[in-house]
């Protein structure tokens, strides 16, 4: 028997997968970065604290069950919020990686 999934379940699973993938990519990127020591640990700690807060807020929104009449509006708002959060995470990661690359380049000069 084939199980059917509601649109909300699919959206929630997709958003959760995207966020977890972003966090995993961020952590792997920092772990393989050429810079080591206290500075990278401070950056990692700072970013993980803020990502944790963002994920907690998003998780709370995902777990809140909307009323049937509000489901579409809430789903659209949730998707827009998740896209904005994912973009913020991507920008944070890009900025950190750019800083690490610049430091690596200046250190090798």
VEXFISE-783076 format. One record per residue: x, y, z of N, C-alpha, C, O, CB in turn. Coordinates in steps of 0.02 Angstrom, whole numbers, plus 50000, padded with zeros to 5 digits. Last residue first. Glycine has a CB too. Example, Ala and Ser with C-alpha at 12.3 -4.5 7.8 and 13.67 -1.06 7.14 Angstrom:
BEGIN
   n_px   n_py   n_pz  ca_px  ca_py  ca_pz   c_px   c_py   c_pz   o_px   o_py   o_pz  cb_px  cb_py  cb_pz
  50642  49888  50354  50684  49947  50357  50645  50002  50394  50670  50057  50402  50704  49970  50286
  50660  49716  50390  50615  49775  50390  50660  49835  50390  50712  49834  50423  50565  49776  50452
This chain:
BEGIN
   n_px   n_py   n_pz  ca_px  ca_py  ca_pz   c_px   c_py   c_pz   o_px   o_py   o_pz  cb_px  cb_py  cb_pz
  52580  51717  50041  52619  51767  50003  52684  51783  50035  52723  51823  50009  52580  51830  49994
  52508  51639  50125  52553  51604  50080  52596  51652  50039  52643  51630  50006  52514  51559  50034
  52431  51733  50191  52479  51695  50230  52530  51660  50185  52587  51651  50204  52443  51644  50274
  52346  51778  50091  52395  51825  50119  52448  51789  50160  52505  51812  50163  52359  51877  50164
  52274  51659  50068  52312  51689  50014  52365  51737  50042  52422  51737  50019  52266  51726  49966
  52213  51642  50192  52257  51590  50166  52302  51618  50111  52361  51603  50109  52215  51530  50138
  52137  51756  50199  52190  51746  50248  52239  51693  50224  52300  51699  50235  52160  51725  50315
  52049  51732  50092  52092  51791  50091  52150  51783  50140  52207  51800  50124  52053  51854  50108
  51986  51615  50138  52026  51613  50077  52074  51672  50073  52131  51665  50053  51981  51613  50015
  51920  51664  50251  51971  51611  50259  52015  51608  50197  52076  51599  50203  51937  51544  50271
  51833  51755  50192  51883  51778  50241  51939  51727  50248  51998  51744  50250  51851  51791  50309
  51756  51666  50116  51794  51719  50084  51849  51745  50129  51905  51757  50107  51748  51776  50063
  51698  51591  50218  51744  51558  50172  51786  51609  50134  51845  51597  50121  51705  51514  50122
  51618  51692  50277  51670  51658  50315  51721  51625  50270  51781  51630  50281  51640  51605  50362
  51534  51724  50169  51577  51775  50200  51634  51743  50239  51691  51764  50233  51535  51820  50246
  51469  51602  50146  51510  51632  50093  51558  51683  50122  51616  51686  50103  51466  51664  50040
  51401  51589  50268  51451  51540  50249  51498  51568  50196  51558  51561  50200  51418  51475  50223
  51315  51699  50261  51362  51692  50317  51419  51644  50299  51477  51658  50312  51326  51667  50380
  51243  51666  50145  51284  51726  50145  51336  51723  50202  51393  51743  50193  51240  51788  50152
  51177  51550  50189  51223  51546  50133  51270  51606  50132  51330  51599  50119  51185  51542  50067
  51099  51605  50291  51149  51554  50308  51201  51550  50252  51261  51547  50265  51116  51485  50319
  51016  51687  50213  51059  51716  50266  51115  51668  50284  51173  51688  50293  51018  51733  50328
  50954  51589  50135  50995  51639  50103  51042  51672  50153  51101  51684  50139  50951  51693  50068
  50883  51523  50235  50933  51486  50197  50980  51535  50161  51040  51522  50158  50899  51440  50145
  50797  51627  50274  50846  51599  50322  50901  51562  50286  50959  51567  50304  50810  51553  50373
  50723  51641  50156  50761  51698  50182  50815  51673  50231  50872  51696  50228  50715  51749  50217
  50665  51515  50147  50708  51538  50094  50753  51595  50118  50812  51598  50104  50667  51561  50033
  50588  51516  50264  50642  51467  50257  50691  51488  50202  50751  51480  50209  50613  51397  50241
  50497  51618  50232  50542  51625  50289  50601  51577  50284  50658  51596  50297  50505  51613  50355
  50431  51560  50124  50467  51623  50115  50517  51634  50171  50573  51656  50159  50417  51683  50112
  50375  51449  50189  50423  51439  50134  50463  51502  50123  50524  51499  50113  50385  51418  50069
  50291  51515  50280  50344  51472  50304  50397  51460  50250  50457  51461  50265  50315  51406  50327
  50202  51578  50195  50244  51619  50239  50304  51578  50264  50360  51603  50269  50203  51646  50298
  50143  51465  50137  50179  51513  50095  50226  51557  50136  50282  51571  50116  50130  51557  50056
  50086  51408  50252  50134  51371  50212  50176  51418  50169  50237  51410  50164  50100  51320  50168
  49995  51507  50291  50050  51489  50336  50105  51452  50298  50164  51463  50310  50025  51446  50394
  49909  51503  50181  49944  51564  50198  50004  51550  50242  50058  51578  50231  49896  51614  50233
  49863  51369  50192  49898  51392  50132  49939  51455  50147  49997  51459  50128  49847  51407  50075
  49803  51364  50322  49858  51320  50302  49897  51346  50242  49958  51346  50243  49830  51251  50287
  49695  51429  50371  49757  51466  50369  49815  51426  50339  49870  51453  50330  49776  51489  50438
  49591  51340  50378  49584  51398  50334  49648  51436  50325  49656  51473  50276  49531  51443  50362
  49640  51246  50476  49631  51226  50406  49625  51286  50358  49651  51282  50303  49569  51184  50400
  49770  51319  50578  49700  51302  50568  49689  51288  50494  49726  51315  50452  49653  51360  50593
  49935  51243  50593  49889  51298  50576  49817  51273  50570  49805  51214  50558  49910  51331  50510
  50035  51186  50719  49985  51163  50670  49937  51221  50655  49902  51245  50700  49945  51101  50698
  50204  51205  50737  50140  51237  50752  50089  51217  50698  50100  51230  50639  50146  51314  50757
  50318  51155  50681  50280  51111  50724  50212  51141  50744  50167  51104  50764  50319  51096  50786
  50372  51262  50609  50352  51201  50574  50306  51158  50616  50259  51127  50590  50413  51161  50553
  50403  51352  50710  50352  51370  50660  50327  51308  50624  50267  51303  50609  50381  51420  50610
  50502  51281  50775  50440  51298  50811  50385  51316  50763  50327  51298  50773  50453  51356  50861
  50597  51278  50673  50567  51216  50697  50502  51228  50734  50453  51191  50727  50615  51178  50741
  50632  51413  50669  50600  51382  50611  50565  51317  50630  50510  51303  50607  50652  51369  50556
  50691  51428  50796  50632  51468  50777  50595  51436  50718  50533  51433  50719  50653  51540  50758
  50796  51335  50782  50746  51326  50834  50682  51365  50817  50627  51340  50824  50774  51348  50903
  50870  51390  50679  50838  51325  50669  50784  51313  50721  50731  51284  50706  50889  51269  50671
  50915  51507  50743  50873  51511  50683  50835  51446  50671  50775  51447  50656  50916  51528  50622
  50991  51452  50846  50934  51494  50862  50887  51499  50802  50826  51495  50810  50957  51564  50883
  51089  51385  50771  51045  51348  50816  50983  51387  50834  50928  51359  50835  51083  51330  50880
  51150  51492  50709  51114  51444  50668  51066  51403  50711  51010  51388  50690  51162  51397  50630
  51209  51551  50822  51158  51587  50785  51118  51541  50739  51057  51550  50731  51190  51642  50744
  51296  51448  50861  51246  51474  50909  51190  51510  50871  51131  51500  50886  51279  51523  50959
  51373  51433  50747  51330  51378  50768  51277  51401  50817  51220  51377  50816  51371  51322  50798
  51442  51556  50743  51395  51538  50690  51348  51483  50711  51288  51485  50695  51433  51518  50628
  51518  51546  50864  51472  51602  50851  51419  51583  50799  51360  51593  50810  51511  51664  50829
  51594  51431  50839  51549  51435  50897  51496  51488  50886  51436  51477  50897  51588  51449  50961
  51666  51472  50726  51622  51414  50723  51571  51416  50779  51511  51405  50768  51662  51348  50727
  51740  51578  50779  51693  51588  50724  51642  51532  50720  51582  51544  50712  51730  51594  50657
  51816  51509  50875  51770  51564  50895  51718  51577  50841  51659  51585  50856  51810  51629  50910
  51888  51423  50792  51841  51395  50842  51792  51448  50866  51733  51433  50876  51881  51367  50903
  51964  51513  50720  51914  51473  50684  51864  51442  50733  51805  51434  50717  51948  51418  50642
  52043  51565  50826  52000  51608  50786  51946  51568  50750  51888  51589  50750  52042  51647  50735
  52118  51457  50880  52065  51490  50919  52018  51531  50877  51958  51533  50892  52096  51533  50970
  52153  51344  50741  52165  51379  50804  52104  51412  50833  52047  51398  50814  52218  51430  50794
  52172  51368  50564  52159  51328  50623  52166  51372  50685  52185  51431  50680  52206  51266  50628
  52135  51376  50392  52148  51412  50453  52131  51367  50513  52080  51333  50512  52108  51479  50456
  52090  51299  50286  52161  51299  50302  52178  51333  50368  52230  51320  50398  52199  51332  50247
  51944  51200  50315  51975  51264  50300  52048  51263  50322  52065  51229  50370  51937  51322  50335
  51876  51090  50354  51929  51079  50304  51963  51144  50284  52008  51144  50241  51901  51045  50243
  51785  51144  50444  51833  51093  50467  51889  51082  50418  51945  51066  50438  51797  51028  50480
  51708  51229  50367  51752  51257  50419  51804  51207  50442  51861  51225  50457  51710  51280  50478
  51644  51135  50286  51684  51188  50257  51732  51218  50307  51790  51232  50291  51640  51242  50229
  51573  51062  50382  51625  51029  50343  51672  51081  50312  51732  51072  50312  51594  50984  50288
  51483  51164  50424  51530  51133  50472  51587  51099  50434  51645  51106  50454  51494  51082  50517
  51413  51190  50304  51449  51242  50339  51502  51213  50385  51560  51235  50385  51400  51285  50380
  51355  51066  50278  51403  51095  50231  51445  51149  50263  51505  51154  50250  51366  51123  50171
  51269  51057  50390  51321  51007  50380  51375  51034  50332  51435  51024  50344  51292  50942  50353
  51185  51167  50364  51225  51165  50425  51283  51116  50417  51340  51131  50435  51182  51146  50486
  51128  51125  50244  51165  51188  50248  51212  51188  50308  51270  51208  50304  51118  51248  50251
  51063  51008  50283  51116  51005  50233  51159  51068  50234  51220  51064  50226  51087  50995  50164
  50968  51063  50369  51018  51018  50396  51077  51010  50348  51135  51007  50369  50988  50948  50412
  50895  51138  50275  50929  51171  50331  50983  51126  50360  51038  51150  50375  50879  51189  50385
  50848  51038  50188  50889  51093  50162  50928  51127  50219  50987  51143  50211  50845  51145  50126
  50773  50958  50277  50830  50930  50241  50877  50985  50215  50938  50978  50220  50806  50888  50183
  50675  51051  50314  50719  51023  50365  50781  50994  50332  50837  51003  50357  50682  50969  50405
  50614  51072  50190  50646  51127  50226  50695  51102  50278  50751  51128  50285  50594  51172  50259
  50565  50943  50162  50611  50976  50117  50649  51032  50151  50710  51038  50143  50575  51004  50058
  50477  50922  50269  50534  50876  50259  50586  50909  50215  50646  50903  50228  50510  50810  50228
  50384  51026  50247  50423  51022  50310  50485  50978  50301  50539  50997  50324  50379  50994  50367
  50334  50991  50121  50369  51055  50131  50412  51052  50193  50470  51072  50192  50318  51114  50136
  50275  50868  50152  50328  50871  50102  50368  50935  50110  50430  50934  50107  50298  50868  50030
  50178  50907  50245  50230  50859  50264  50289  50862  50216  50347  50858  50237  50202  50788  50267
  50100  50992  50165  50134  51018  50224  50191  50972  50246  50245  50996  50265  50085  51028  50282
  50047  50904  50073  50092  50956  50050  50132  50984  50108  50192  50998  50102  50053  51013  50016
  50049  50735  50136  50017  50799  50125  50070  50850  50102  50130  50839  50111  49980  50824  50189
  50078  50580  50057  50101  50633  50102  50066  50697  50085  50054  50713  50026  50178  50641  50096
  50026  50411  50057  50023  50478  50027  50043  50529  50079  50027  50522  50139  49952  50493  49998
  50093  50251  50033  50076  50304  50080  50075  50371  50043  50120  50384  50003  50125  50306  50140
  50030  50108  49957  50070  50168  49949  50046  50222  49997  49986  50238  50000  50067  50193  49876
  50042  49941  50000  50000  50000  50000  50044  50062  50000  50091  50067  50039  49952  50000  50061
